Amino acid sequence: MSRVHDALRRAENSGYIPQSRPSTGLNTGTQRVEAPVFEPNSLAGLLDKIVEVPFHPLAESHLIDAARPHEAPSEEFRTLRTRLNHLQSLQPIHTLVVTSASPAEGKSFTAVNLALAESHLSGNLTLLADFDFRRPIIHNMFQVDRSPGITDYLLGRVELHEVIKKVSGTNLYIMPAGEAVLNPLELLNLKEVKQLFDKLPSIFNWVILDSPPLLFAADANLLSTMCHGTMLVVRIGTTTIDSVTRAMQSLCHNNVLGIAVNGARRGELYSKYTYYHSYYYSHPDMEGETPRADGEAAEHE
């Protein structure tokens, strides 16, 4: 498993005020359709219409589990969650883009597990949205259908509640990417996308977006201008200083909240953590507690 550090620094709230406009035609490369008009009250009763799906993640996805809270990966993401929630208490931050400089650096792994960690808090409704229309993966990780999803909604084919699924036993809601489109930026440039981001925080405390890498597509750059903050994921032994520098320079907004470091070696990360939790759960002085070895089990997992 991977270690997630964060170096939270600063954030700024974009002062965007949504304005209504008539529907506009959208050229997706296959057919011309009408882009949806976002109605101010369209979120009323949204949660009551959403279908619930079981939490049945793909085994190799390495998703954290609320039923196994003392494993080291869970603790790392709870630490990240605590930092972000503290920052949220200081500034109105509710929409977060998770991206990386290049592919295979762990951005989706980080986005999904951070969203899960947030959803483990009582009443903390969290929406995880797959805005990586080029190589979506969140639907695979949760073993749900890719469509209907975000692209289908933006193309006016389905209603908003049809593209959101509630994960059973959590406060997590997921939005898969939807059907593949030839020109993702055509969809993301719709004003209705920004209006959606402005309205969703009225229901969800956190809206976390998985997006394409910064140096391979302009999608994440555009999404970062519409959201409150951006998190950059780097991977030890893979990400170079040059790529991080170029990725940061590519952003139009200076709203990077922090950097998550992925890929720490297991021995360096978990030795002290494992010792602490093994001791805590098996110490004979803990009155009324049954000795367990959660930490030892995690070490050999």
N, C-alpha and C positions, 0 to 999 in steps of 0.2 A: 504494500500500500504506500501511498505517497504522503509526504508531509506538506501541510499548507501553512505558510507564514503569511503575515500581512504587515504592510508598512503604511498604515492609513495616514494620509497627509492633509488633504484639503478638499473642499467641495464647494460648488456654487449652484444655487438654484436658478434654473432658467426661467425667466419671467415671461414665458409664452402665454398668450391669451388666445384661446381657440375662437375662430370666427366661422360662422356658417357660410356655406357657398352652395351653389347648385351642383348637381351631380355632373361629373366630367367623364368623358370617354377615356378608356385606358387601353392602350395597345400592348397586349401581352406577347405578341409574336405569333399567336395562333388565331385569335379572334378578338373583335372589339366588343367590350362589355362596359356596363355602367358601373363606375366605382360607387360604393355605398355612401350614403349621407349619414353621418353620425348624429343621432338625435340626443339632445341633452339628457333626456330621461330614459334612455334605452337600457340602462343598467338596473332599473327598478325590477325587483324580483328575479334577477339573474341567477342567484345561487339556488333558488328553488327549482329551476329548470335544468340544472346541470346533472348529467348522469354520473354515477359513482362507479369506479373500477377498482378491483382488488389490487393490493400492493404485492405484485408478483414480479420483482425485477429480474432481469437477466443475470445469471450467476456471475458471469465475468465482468459485470458492470461495476462491481465493488461499491455498491451503494450502502450508506450507513443505515443502521436499523435501530429504531427507538427501543426495541426489545433487547438490544445488546449495547447499552449506553456506555459501558466501561472499556470498550475497545479503543485503542489509541486513535484510529482515524476519526472516530466520532468526537473525541476530545479536541482534536485539532480543529475540526469544523465548528465546534461549540465556541472555541476561542475566537475564531474568525467572526462568528455570529455575534458574540459579545462586543467586539470592537465596533462592528457595523451598527449594532443597535445603540451603542453609546453615542456614536456619531449622529445617528438619526435623532437622538434626544436633543442634540444641539442645533441641528439644522433640518429642514423639511426634505429628507431624502427618502424616496420610496421606490424609484425606478432605477435599476442597476444593470448596466451592460457588462457582461463577462466576456472577455476576448483575449487574444494572444497575438504575438508578433507573427508566428508561423504555425503551420499545422502540427499536430501530434505533440502539443505541449501541455495538454490536460485541461483545456478550458471547459469542455463539456463536463468532465469529471468534477471539476470545481463548482461549476454553476449548479449542477444537479444536487450535489451533496450539501452545498450551502443552502439551497432552497429547502432540502429535507430538514436540515438542522433548524432553520427558522420555523418550519411547520411543526416541529416537535414542541414548541412553546404553546401553552394553552391560549387559545383565542387569536393566535398570530396567523391570520390567513395569508398564505403565500401563493403567488402565481409564478410558475416556471414556464417561460415561453421560448419555443425553438424558432429563433429568427435566423438560423443558419439555413437558408433556403437552398444553398448549393450542396451541402453535405449534411443533412439533418440526421440526428442520431438519438434524440431523446425518446422518440416513439419506440425505438428498439430497446433502449435501456429499461423502459417500463412495460414492454411487450404489449403495446396498444397499437391501434391503426394509425398510420401516418395521415390519413385523410378521413373525414373532413378536418381541416386544420386552418392555420392562419391565412395561407394564400387563398383558400376557398372562401373565407370570410371577406377578404379584401376584394375578391373578384365578384362579390355579390351573390354567390351561389348558396350560402347558408347563413343562418342567424348566428350571433355571437355565442349563445349558450350551446350551440351544437359543436363548437370547436374546443370547448373546455371540458376537461374531465376531472372529477374529484378523486383523489387517491384515498381509498378506504383506510380508516384508522388514523388519519393525519389531517392537518389543516392545509395540505398541499393540493393545489390545482395545477394541471398541466395543459398547455396548448401545443400540440404537435405542429409541425411545419405546414403540412398540407401537401397538395399535389405540386409536382415540380413545375416551375415556370421558366421561360427562356430569359426573361429580363427581371431579376429580383429587384433591382434598383428602381424600376418603373413603379413597382408596388410600394416600396419604402418611401418614395418621394410624394406619395399622396398625403395631402394635409390631414386626411382622416386618420392616418397612422399616429400622428402627433396628438390629435384630439383623443384618440384611444388611450394613449399613455397618460394624458392629463386626467382622464376620467376613471381609469382602473384603480388608482389609489383611494378612491372613495369607498371601495370595497376591500381591497387587498392592502395589507400593511407593507408588503414587499412584492414588487414585480421584478423578477430576475430574468434577464434575457441572455440566451446563448447566441453568439453571433460568429460570423466567419473571421478568420485571422486578419489583422489590420494590413499586413503587407501583401495580401493576396486578393483582396477585394475591398471596395469602398463602403460596403454595407455597415460594418461596425463603426466606421467614422461617422456616417450619417446618423446611425442610431444613437451614438453618444451625444450628438447635438440635441436630441429630442428627450434625453433622459437626465435624471439628476446626477448620476455618477457613472464612472467606468472603472472596472477592475481589470488589471492586466495580469495574465498568468504566464509565468516563465518556468522552464524546466531545467534543473541542474544537469550540467553536462551536455545540454543541447542548445539552449538559447544563448546567443552571443550578445555581448555588450552593444555591438553595432546594431543588431536587429532590434534590441530594446530601444535604443536611441532613435532609430528611424521610425519605429512604431509610435513612440511618444510624440515625435515631431509631426507625424501624419495626422494627429488628432486636431480637429478644428477648435474644440473647447478644452480648456484647461481644467477638466473636472475629474481627473484620475484620483480615486479615493485611496488606492493602494495597489500593491503588487503581491500576488500569491505565488509562493515558490513551491514547485511540484518536483517530485522525484528524489527526495532525500533517501539515503540508504537506510534500510530497516534497522540495522544494528546501532547506528548513530542516533536514530530517533527514539526508539522504544525501550532501550535498556532501563533507564531510570524510571520511565513511566510505568513499565511493567512491574518493576520492583515495588513501586509505591502502591499500586492497586492490588498486587498480590498480598502485600502486608496488610493493607487496609481491610481486605475482605477475609483474612484468615487469622487476624490477631486474636489470641485467646482472651484478651481483656475486654473485648467488645461484647458486653452483656446482651444476651438475647439474640446474638447474631450466629448464624450457622456458617462455619468456615467454608469458604469457596476459593477457587483458584482461577478466577476469571482472567487475571493478567497472564498466568502461566499458559492457559489455553490459547490466548490471543498470540502469545509469543511463538507458538509452534504452528499457528494456523497457516 
